[in-house]
Amino acid sequence: MNATTLQVVSPVPTDIDIANSVQPQHISAIAKKLNLNPNHYDLYGKYKAKVLLPVIDDLKGRQDGFYVVVGGITPTPLGEGKSTTTVGLCQALGAFLDKKVMTTLRQPSQGPTFGIKGGAAGGGYSQVIPMDEFNLHLTGDIHAITAANNLLAAAIDTRMFHESTQSDTALFNRLCPPNKHGTRTFNTIMHKRLKKLNIHKNLPEHLTPEEVNRFARLDIDPTTITWRRVMDVNDRFLRKITVGQGVDERGMVRETGFDISVASEIMAVLALTDSLPDMRDRLGKMVIGNSRSGNPVSADDLGLGGALSVLMKDAINPTLMQTLEGTPVFVHAGPFANIAHGSSSIVADKIALKLVGPGGFVVTEAGFGCDIGVEKFMNIKCRYSGLRPQCVVIVATVRALKMHGGGPPVTAGKPLDWAYVSENVGLVEAGCANLARHVKIVRGYGVNVVVAVNRFASDTDAEIAAVRAAAVAAGAYDAVVCSHFAHGGKGAIDLGIVVQKACENAKEPFKFLYPLDASIKDKIEAIARSYGASGVEYSEQAEKKIKMYSKQGFSGLPICMAKTQYSFSDNPKAKGAPSGFVLPIRDVRASIGAGFIYPLVGSMSTMPGLPTRPCFYDIDLDVTNGKVKGLS
């Protein structure tokens, strides 16, 4: 691939300064490298393009390239450079090893971007550019998700309001009004509800009064509603709110709340769909709560599946961007890994694998540690996509391993303790128990593991040697030291060579952690055992929900654990590789459209808050040239 030559300097400048120092290639040049013609994409300015879904049909019959997923050990709050490693590896493969390569990444939420974590375009000399566009509005997919989610939320409350104030006949007449010729018909989405109700009639006037009642009244039980409004901002004061307090709402008051947009089920649907018909079907199946008789109420029951699909029709196309060294990137979907499944889209991966072709590489990432992100990638994403990775890269840092070995707490915004910037091989070796368990988890799927040691300036040769030895002893194919943050793709050449060998030598059959026909509890407990738990404890609420979802016919779905990313257990302070603990399941919820059951382990928030000093303090606009400053 024609690479962009980096002018690397030391010390490494800020991420935004590096991003602004490189002139991106026009996105049409990046598309041309992939043999995409202008009919395959829509331009969004000079440096972004939406690659259109029909390209899959044009590439049908072409063999896939190698499929690599990047995970990590249990991270510190500072992050261990997983996205940076993903980008750096691709820059090495494409710009230095002359391989066809594509990176597939999640779109970041603006919540963390303006909150405590910052952006997610990578870092140093391994970034996606333009970095400000990547981290902010991009091509509007998250805004589309927000609009669709909140339209459904509005429809729920409005439907309950109208049902409470109208008779069956009045409600039915308004749902099926006469057309200009004076005749009444059911529209397409209404036929879906009639079929669900087992009513086989085509004209409204043929329904009996009992059928009119069943058709027109969803009779939603407000206490069962799980659908909440969303926004793409960290706002702790919206976690619990009351709606319906206006005079015109006639006392229809209920307690609800906001989630962050990327926690919406619609985001998970976008990430797990593989076509427009499939997305339409999934959006319509989303369950928002139950009727008072205990039956699930879906978006299609509310008449909304089609409208949601219209709002999402452009969002299903992945966005093409580029790295600092001119290698292509797909940015698509952005579900969190601790409260959703944490991977970019199936659509992006499938297109990318065809574009790189045999001998090429698609490198994607799975959020947080392998206990969360990679587990969900394997058991949820790979089930729905039918794809199987040949290699998993586990990113490790000496800093995080020292924390897991008993080092002092690592806190975002505070200087690191002396233990983290001075040699302590014993602390590293003790912390390698965490790395070893992550290796074991991945090897359980029959996939080769390469450990990427993301080297920091204060790491010593002895500490690095301890990590490499522990990785190989745990069953890794190899362990490689990387300096891609400071040197770009050049700093990940060795990693690229080893990843290629690991892919070419992938021989073992792929294995899922659990069969789909196992019970909900058996699947939860299989995942808990992989964490090191000795058992699972269910709250009364969780027991009730498991029985309900099983009765409703949803027990055959995979499991998506909502759990802290900072420990194998439910306790974020339990570092290293804790074992013998009992995993508490506080509640169990269902994303039927996305296609998974998600148990809540301990206390998990779906709306982050802002810290005392958010990232937005440092972000500004240079009004002389319109460039963004201070974005990290």
Salt bridges, closest charged atoms under 4 A:
ASP57 OD1 - LYS60 NZ 3.84
ASP58 OD2 - HIS40 NE2 2.96
ASP64 OD1 - LYS354 NZ 3.15
GLU80 OE1 - ARG399 NH2 3.24
GLU133 OE1 - LYS48 NZ 2.48
ASP141 OD1 - LYS50 NZ 2.69
ASP157 OD2 - ARG229 NH2 2.98
ASP157 OD1 - ARG254 NE 2.61
GLU163 OE2 - ARG159 NE 2.95
ASP168 OD1 - ARG217 NE 2.40
GLU210 OE2 - ARG214 NE 3.65
GLU211 OE1 - LYS201 NZ 2.83
ASP219 OD1 - ARG292 NH1 2.91
GLU255 OE1 - LYS240 NZ 3.82
ASP259 OD1 - ARG228 NE 2.83
ASP274 OD2 - LYS350 NZ 3.98
ASP278 OD2 - ARG282 NE 2.74
ASP281 OD2 - LYS285 NZ 3.10
ASP300 OD1 - ARG280 NH2 3.12
ASP301 OD1 - ARG193 NH1 3.13
ASP301 OD2 - LYS196 NZ 2.40
ASP314 OD1 - LYS313 NZ 3.41
ASP349 OD2 - LYS381 NZ 2.64
GLU365 OE1 - LYS82 NZ 3.51
GLU365 OE2 - ARG106 NE 2.97
ASP371 OD2 - LYS563 NZ 3.18
ASP461 OD1 - ARG455 NH2 2.85
GLU463 OE2 - LYS402 NZ 2.81
ASP478 OD1 - ARG468 NH2 3.97
GLU508 OE2 - ARG443 NH2 2.40
GLU543 OE1 - LYS521 NZ 2.81
ASP587 OD1 - LYS545 NZ 3.22
ASP587 OD2 - ARG589 NE 3.48
ASP618 OD1 - ARG613 NH2 3.01
